[in-house]
Amino acid sequence: MTAAHARHPDHTHQHSEGCGHVAVPHEDHVDYAHDGHFHRVHDGHVDECEPSGHTVHGDHAHQHGDGCGHVAVPHGDHVDYVHDGHRHAGHDGHWDDH
């Protein structure tokens, strides 16, 4: 799942380890949760890093929610949960990988 290259304009904050935002491993980089969406540092600027398609996470019996033990990250109109190095989002009775 590769995100489209969409710059986040006028972004002066420098994301890095310890910057205060939740860091989430994503494919070959790290995303940072910021203001309800995810940022990726790329070639000296910051991109939005959003899923480009619908990828169902199969065989996921765990139900994410308050107190489930995984980091909850507000994302748009829902909450993603950081699990096994990626984000899960509830969708139509199943979990999607983000």
C-alpha positions as CSV (number, residue, x, y, z in Angstrom):
1,M,0.0,0.0,0.0
2,T,1.8,3.1,-1.1
3,A,0.6,6.5,-0.3
4,A,0.2,9.2,-2.9
5,H,2.8,12.0,-2.9
6,A,0.7,14.8,-1.3
7,R,2.7,17.6,0.3
8,H,1.5,19.0,3.6
9,P,2.0,22.8,2.9
10,D,3.4,25.2,5.4
11,H,4.6,22.5,7.9
12,T,7.3,24.0,10.1
13,H,7.3,21.3,12.9
14,Q,10.2,18.9,12.5
15,H,8.9,15.3,13.1
16,S,11.5,12.9,14.6
17,E,11.9,10.6,17.5
18,G,10.7,12.4,20.7
19,C,8.9,15.2,18.8
20,G,5.8,14.6,20.8
21,H,3.7,12.9,18.1
22,V,2.8,9.2,18.0
23,A,5.3,7.5,15.6
24,V,3.9,4.5,13.6
25,P,6.1,2.3,11.5
26,H,4.7,2.2,7.9
27,E,6.3,0.1,5.1
28,D,9.8,1.7,4.7
29,H,9.3,4.8,6.8
30,V,7.7,6.2,9.9
31,D,4.5,8.1,10.0
32,Y,3.7,10.7,12.7
33,A,0.1,11.3,13.9
34,H,-0.6,15.0,13.8
35,D,-3.9,16.9,13.9
36,G,-6.0,13.8,12.9
37,H,-3.9,12.7,10.0
38,F,-0.5,11.1,9.4
39,H,2.7,12.9,8.2
40,R,5.8,11.4,6.6
41,V,9.1,13.1,6.3
42,H,10.2,12.9,2.6
43,D,13.0,14.6,0.7
44,G,13.2,17.6,3.0
45,H,9.5,18.2,3.3
46,V,6.5,16.6,4.9
47,D,3.9,14.6,3.0
48,E,0.4,13.4,4.0
49,C,0.6,9.7,4.3
50,E,-2.8,8.1,3.8
51,P,-3.9,4.7,2.6
52,S,-4.4,4.6,-1.2
53,G,-6.8,1.6,-1.1
54,H,-8.9,-0.7,0.9
55,T,-6.8,-3.5,2.4
56,V,-8.7,-5.9,4.7
57,H,-6.7,-7.3,7.6
58,G,-7.8,-11.0,7.5
59,D,-8.2,-13.2,10.5
60,H,-8.1,-10.4,13.1
61,A,-10.1,-11.7,16.1
62,H,-8.9,-8.9,18.5
63,Q,-11.5,-6.2,19.0
64,H,-9.9,-2.7,19.3
65,G,-11.4,-0.2,21.6
66,D,-10.9,1.8,24.8
67,G,-8.5,-0.1,27.0
68,C,-7.6,-2.8,24.4
69,G,-3.9,-2.2,25.0
70,H,-3.0,-0.6,21.7
71,V,-2.2,3.0,21.0
72,A,-5.3,4.8,19.7
73,V,-4.7,7.5,17.2
74,P,-7.6,9.8,16.0
75,H,-7.7,9.8,12.2
76,G,-10.2,11.8,10.3
77,D,-13.7,10.6,11.4
78,H,-12.5,7.4,13.2
79,V,-9.7,6.0,15.4
80,D,-6.8,3.9,14.2
81,Y,-5.1,1.5,16.5
82,V,-1.4,0.8,16.2
83,H,-0.9,-3.0,16.2
84,D,2.0,-5.1,15.1
85,G,3.8,-2.2,13.4
86,H,0.8,-0.9,11.4
87,R,-2.5,0.8,11.8
88,H,-5.9,-0.9,12.0
89,A,-9.1,0.9,11.3
90,G,-12.6,-0.5,11.9
91,H,-14.6,-0.7,8.6
92,D,-17.9,-2.5,7.9
93,G,-17.5,-5.2,10.6
94,H,-13.8,-5.9,9.8
95,W,-10.4,-4.3,10.3
96,D,-8.5,-2.6,7.5
97,D,-4.7,-2.1,7.4
98,H,-3.7,1.5,7.0
